[in-house]
Amino acid sequence: MKDREYNKQKDRVRKRIDDWLYLTGISQIWKVTVCYERLNDTDNRPNWMSTFRCDADWRYNQAAITAYLPTVENLTDEDLDNAIAHELMHILLQEMRTASKSHNDHEERVATSIAQVLMRMRNIGSVPDKM
């Protein structure tokens, strides 16, 4: 990835993460560092490209999100927002992990479900009259 595209995607991700950190309130209680990678992470699985990785230490309210910019580059803004919301949910869910340091299928499912709810709430923008 050339510098120009790297900087373009980095700025795109940073703005959207900042928006989601504010929207969710996570930035009020967590210190979140964002890292950017020029290469994709295959997550040790063939034919798999991670978009983000989230590492969190709930004991200190600190987290790091790594963005794999070559994968991000291929996402629509909507898909990028969904991926960011999903990763931010891992920050909140991480402390529920057992002895294993890696996440599990249940955590993935919950992160996905909550991200979908957040996306829907954001897209509605206000409470419909039907409620």
C-alpha positions as CSV (number, residue, x, y, z in Angstrom):
1,M,0.0,0.0,0.0
2,K,1.5,3.3,-1.1
3,D,1.7,6.3,1.3
4,R,-1.1,8.2,-0.3
5,E,-3.6,5.4,0.0
6,Y,-2.3,4.5,3.4
7,N,-2.9,8.1,4.7
8,K,-6.3,8.2,3.0
9,Q,-7.5,5.0,4.7
10,K,-5.9,5.9,8.0
11,D,-7.8,9.3,8.0
12,R,-11.0,7.5,7.0
13,V,-10.7,5.0,9.8
14,R,-9.6,7.5,12.4
15,K,-12.6,9.8,11.8
16,R,-15.1,7.0,11.9
17,I,-13.6,5.4,15.0
18,D,-13.6,8.8,16.7
19,D,-17.3,9.2,15.8
20,W,-18.2,5.7,17.2
21,L,-16.2,6.2,20.3
22,Y,-18.1,9.4,21.0
23,L,-21.5,7.8,20.0
24,T,-21.1,4.8,22.3
25,G,-19.5,6.8,25.1
26,I,-16.6,4.4,25.2
27,S,-14.1,7.3,24.9
28,Q,-15.4,8.6,28.2
29,I,-14.3,5.6,30.2
30,W,-11.7,3.8,28.1
31,K,-8.3,4.9,26.6
32,V,-8.4,3.5,23.1
33,T,-5.3,3.5,20.9
34,V,-5.7,2.9,17.2
35,C,-2.9,1.3,15.2
36,Y,-2.7,1.0,11.5
37,E,-1.1,-1.8,9.4
38,R,-0.2,-1.7,5.7
39,L,-0.4,-5.4,5.4
40,N,-3.4,-7.7,5.9
41,D,-3.6,-10.1,8.8
42,T,-4.7,-13.6,7.7
43,D,-5.4,-14.6,11.4
44,N,-3.6,-17.8,10.6
45,R,-6.5,-18.9,8.4
46,P,-6.1,-19.4,4.7
47,N,-8.4,-17.2,2.5
48,W,-9.3,-15.0,5.6
49,M,-8.5,-11.3,5.9
50,S,-9.1,-9.5,9.2
51,T,-10.3,-5.9,9.0
52,F,-9.6,-5.1,12.6
53,R,-8.1,-6.7,15.8
54,C,-9.1,-5.6,19.2
55,D,-7.0,-6.1,22.4
56,A,-8.5,-4.8,25.7
57,D,-7.4,-4.9,29.3
58,W,-10.6,-4.3,31.3
59,R,-8.7,-4.0,34.5
60,Y,-7.3,-0.7,33.4
61,N,-9.9,0.4,30.8
62,Q,-7.3,0.4,28.0
63,A,-7.7,-1.0,24.6
64,A,-5.9,-1.1,21.2
65,I,-7.6,-1.5,17.9
66,T,-5.5,-2.5,14.9
67,A,-6.8,-1.6,11.5
68,Y,-5.6,-3.6,8.5
69,L,-5.9,-0.9,5.9
70,P,-5.7,-3.0,2.7
71,T,-8.9,-4.8,3.9
72,V,-10.5,-1.5,5.0
73,E,-9.9,0.0,1.6
74,N,-12.4,-2.5,0.0
75,L,-15.2,-1.7,2.5
76,T,-18.1,0.7,1.9
77,D,-18.6,3.3,4.6
78,E,-21.6,1.4,5.9
79,D,-19.6,-1.9,6.2
80,L,-16.7,0.0,7.8
81,D,-19.0,1.5,10.4
82,N,-20.4,-1.9,11.1
83,A,-16.9,-3.4,11.5
84,I,-15.9,-0.6,13.9
85,A,-19.1,-0.9,16.0
86,H,-18.4,-4.7,16.2
87,E,-14.8,-4.2,17.4
88,L,-15.8,-1.6,20.0
89,M,-18.2,-4.2,21.4
90,H,-15.2,-6.5,21.9
91,I,-13.8,-3.8,24.3
92,L,-16.8,-4.2,26.5
93,L,-17.1,-8.0,26.2
94,Q,-13.5,-8.9,26.6
95,E,-13.7,-9.1,30.4
96,M,-16.2,-12.0,30.1
97,R,-13.6,-14.3,28.6
98,T,-12.5,-17.3,30.6
99,A,-9.0,-18.5,31.1
100,S,-8.4,-18.4,27.3
101,K,-6.9,-15.2,26.0
102,S,-8.7,-15.4,22.7
103,H,-12.3,-14.7,22.0
104,N,-14.9,-17.3,21.4
105,D,-17.8,-17.9,19.1
106,H,-20.3,-16.6,21.7
107,E,-18.4,-13.4,22.1
108,E,-18.3,-12.9,18.3
109,R,-22.1,-13.5,18.1
110,V,-22.8,-11.0,20.9
111,A,-20.5,-8.4,19.4
112,T,-22.2,-8.8,16.0
113,S,-25.7,-8.6,17.5
114,I,-25.0,-5.4,19.5
115,A,-23.2,-3.8,16.5
116,Q,-26.3,-4.5,14.4
117,V,-28.5,-2.8,17.0
118,L,-26.2,0.2,17.1
119,M,-26.2,0.5,13.4
120,R,-30.0,0.4,13.3
121,M,-30.2,3.0,16.0
122,R,-27.8,5.3,14.2
123,N,-29.6,4.9,10.9
124,I,-33.0,5.7,12.4
125,G,-31.6,8.9,13.9
126,S,-34.7,9.5,16.0
127,V,-37.5,7.6,17.5
128,P,-40.2,6.9,15.0
129,D,-43.7,8.2,15.6
130,K,-45.0,4.6,15.8
131,M,-43.4,3.9,19.1
